[in-house]
Amino acid sequence: MFRNPRVIKTVVLWALLISFMLFTRPEKLPVGVLVVPLILFGLALYMTLRLAFEVLQRKDSNRGRQRLFAIIMTLAVTVCVGLQSIGELSPRDFITVLLLSGISYFYVARNTK
């Protein structure tokens, strides 16, 4: 069916996340296990972004910058989802995460080749 292992990993990560969220109740889980869906979400989002960049890439595109952009976007979205899940995401927090993500992308992209 799929020959690309990245597609298989992405589908498996999303399936794990969905099944974890369907078959568990957060109020009955230990506190440490509550981080698992956030980690699965971050990994699945990263793999999805990498797949999208792979499909949409040009021949002269820089894969290192694509990976860097995927990592920073994933971290920003995951932090926002994590803050929202505990009820602590305000517009000020969102703008701060957005600004830090943009600054870190430009800083790291400029200092790497």
MOBEL-V246398 format. One record per residue. N is the residue number from 0. SS is DSSP state (hx for helix, st for strand, lp for the rest). Layout:
BEGIN
n: <N,N>
ss: <SS,SS>
END
This chain:
BEGIN
n: <0,1,2,3,4,5,6,7,8,9,10,11,12,13,14,15,16,17,18,19,20,21,22,23,24,25,26,27,28,29,30,31,32,33,34,35,36,37,38,39,40,41,42,43,44,45,46,47,48,49,50,51,52,53,54,55,56,57,58,59,60,61,62,63,64,65,66,67,68,69,70,71,72,73,74,75,76,77,78,79,80,81,82,83,84,85,86,87,88,89,90,91,92,93,94,95,96,97,98,99,100,101,102,103,104,105,106,107,108,109,110,111,112>
ss: <lp,lp,lp,lp,hx,hx,hx,hx,hx,hx,hx,hx,hx,hx,hx,hx,hx,hx,hx,hx,hx,hx,hx,lp,lp,hx,hx,hx,lp,lp,hx,hx,hx,hx,hx,hx,hx,hx,hx,hx,hx,hx,hx,hx,hx,hx,hx,hx,hx,hx,hx,hx,hx,hx,hx,hx,lp,lp,lp,lp,lp,lp,hx,hx,hx,hx,hx,hx,hx,hx,hx,hx,hx,hx,hx,hx,hx,hx,hx,hx,hx,hx,hx,hx,hx,lp,lp,lp,lp,lp,hx,hx,hx,hx,hx,hx,hx,hx,hx,hx,hx,hx,hx,hx,hx,hx,hx,hx,hx,hx,hx,lp,lp>
END
